[in-house]
């Protein structure tokens, strides 16, 4: 018959019942960090005004307006839940690896400051304010 070993002996580094994992609590912010947060908070009204200007603008692109709408909805209601289905297929793994390698290559180009690189939204998202394609 197997001898029962208490959990505390089996896993000596685990927390004991009633013991906090962080007895000192969350670290306090430094004075510089608190000041930086306060400075950022003063910009909030300006950000709201700019988002309203974009939404009410007749010349702002549909892409810009959708970005503002997404930001407002995400902050108001939270981001929608999403799920990922993972398949165990060697073809999908190879495709995923190729996609990741392409992304890494793009990041390297941007990090190196390639002058030819210009950030643009994906082609299907590039629609002008009048509903036509943007080139």
Secondary structure as a PSIPRED ss2 file (coil, helix, strand):
# PSIPRED VFORMAT (PSIPRED V4.0)

   1 X C   1.000  0.000  0.000
   2 X C   1.000  0.000  0.000
   3 X C   1.000  0.000  0.000
   4 X C   1.000  0.000  0.000
   5 X C   1.000  0.000  0.000
   6 X C   1.000  0.000  0.000
   7 X H   0.000  1.000  0.000
   8 X H   0.000  1.000  0.000
   9 X H   0.000  1.000  0.000
  10 X H   0.000  1.000  0.000
  11 X C   1.000  0.000  0.000
  12 X C   1.000  0.000  0.000
  13 X C   1.000  0.000  0.000
  14 X C   1.000  0.000  0.000
  15 X C   1.000  0.000  0.000
  16 X C   1.000  0.000  0.000
  17 X C   1.000  0.000  0.000
  18 X C   1.000  0.000  0.000
  19 X C   1.000  0.000  0.000
  20 X C   1.000  0.000  0.000
  21 X C   1.000  0.000  0.000
  22 X C   1.000  0.000  0.000
  23 X C   1.000  0.000  0.000
  24 X C   1.000  0.000  0.000
  25 X C   1.000  0.000  0.000
  26 X C   1.000  0.000  0.000
  27 X C   1.000  0.000  0.000
  28 X C   1.000  0.000  0.000
  29 X C   1.000  0.000  0.000
  30 X C   1.000  0.000  0.000
  31 X H   0.000  1.000  0.000
  32 X H   0.000  1.000  0.000
  33 X H   0.000  1.000  0.000
  34 X H   0.000  1.000  0.000
  35 X H   0.000  1.000  0.000
  36 X H   0.000  1.000  0.000
  37 X H   0.000  1.000  0.000
  38 X H   0.000  1.000  0.000
  39 X H   0.000  1.000  0.000
  40 X H   0.000  1.000  0.000
  41 X H   0.000  1.000  0.000
  42 X H   0.000  1.000  0.000
  43 X C   1.000  0.000  0.000
  44 X H   0.000  1.000  0.000
  45 X H   0.000  1.000  0.000
  46 X H   0.000  1.000  0.000
  47 X H   0.000  1.000  0.000
  48 X H   0.000  1.000  0.000
  49 X H   0.000  1.000  0.000
  50 X H   0.000  1.000  0.000
  51 X H   0.000  1.000  0.000
  52 X H   0.000  1.000  0.000
  53 X H   0.000  1.000  0.000
  54 X H   0.000  1.000  0.000
  55 X H   0.000  1.000  0.000
  56 X H   0.000  1.000  0.000
  57 X C   1.000  0.000  0.000
  58 X C   1.000  0.000  0.000
  59 X C   1.000  0.000  0.000
  60 X C   1.000  0.000  0.000
  61 X C   1.000  0.000  0.000
  62 X H   0.000  1.000  0.000
  63 X H   0.000  1.000  0.000
  64 X H   0.000  1.000  0.000
  65 X H   0.000  1.000  0.000
  66 X H   0.000  1.000  0.000
  67 X H   0.000  1.000  0.000
  68 X H   0.000  1.000  0.000
  69 X H   0.000  1.000  0.000
  70 X H   0.000  1.000  0.000
  71 X H   0.000  1.000  0.000
  72 X H   0.000  1.000  0.000
  73 X H   0.000  1.000  0.000
  74 X H   0.000  1.000  0.000
  75 X H   0.000  1.000  0.000
  76 X H   0.000  1.000  0.000
  77 X H   0.000  1.000  0.000
  78 X C   1.000  0.000  0.000
  79 X C   1.000  0.000  0.000
  80 X C   1.000  0.000  0.000
  81 X C   1.000  0.000  0.000
  82 X C   1.000  0.000  0.000
  83 X C   1.000  0.000  0.000
  84 X C   1.000  0.000  0.000
  85 X C   1.000  0.000  0.000
  86 X C   1.000  0.000  0.000
  87 X C   1.000  0.000  0.000
  88 X C   1.000  0.000  0.000
  89 X C   1.000  0.000  0.000
  90 X H   0.000  1.000  0.000
  91 X H   0.000  1.000  0.000
  92 X H   0.000  1.000  0.000
  93 X H   0.000  1.000  0.000
  94 X H   0.000  1.000  0.000
  95 X H   0.000  1.000  0.000
  96 X H   0.000  1.000  0.000
  97 X H   0.000  1.000  0.000
  98 X H   0.000  1.000  0.000
  99 X H   0.000  1.000  0.000
 100 X H   0.000  1.000  0.000
 101 X H   0.000  1.000  0.000
 102 X H   0.000  1.000  0.000
 103 X H   0.000  1.000  0.000
 104 X H   0.000  1.000  0.000
 105 X H   0.000  1.000  0.000
 106 X H   0.000  1.000  0.000
 107 X H   0.000  1.000  0.000
 108 X H   0.000  1.000  0.000
 109 X H   0.000  1.000  0.000
 110 X H   0.000  1.000  0.000
 111 X H   0.000  1.000  0.000
 112 X C   1.000  0.000  0.000
 113 X C   1.000  0.000  0.000
 114 X C   1.000  0.000  0.000
 115 X C   1.000  0.000  0.000
 116 X C   1.000  0.000  0.000
 117 X C   1.000  0.000  0.000
 118 X C   1.000  0.000  0.000
 119 X C   1.000  0.000  0.000
 120 X C   1.000  0.000  0.000
 121 X C   1.000  0.000  0.000
 122 X C   1.000  0.000  0.000
 123 X H   0.000  1.000  0.000
 124 X H   0.000  1.000  0.000
 125 X H   0.000  1.000  0.000
 126 X C   1.000  0.000  0.000
 127 X E   0.000  0.000  1.000
 128 X C   1.000  0.000  0.000
 129 X C   1.000  0.000  0.000
 130 X C   1.000  0.000  0.000
 131 X C   1.000  0.000  0.000
 132 X C   1.000  0.000  0.000
 133 X E   0.000  0.000  1.000
 134 X C   1.000  0.000  0.000
 135 X C   1.000  0.000  0.000
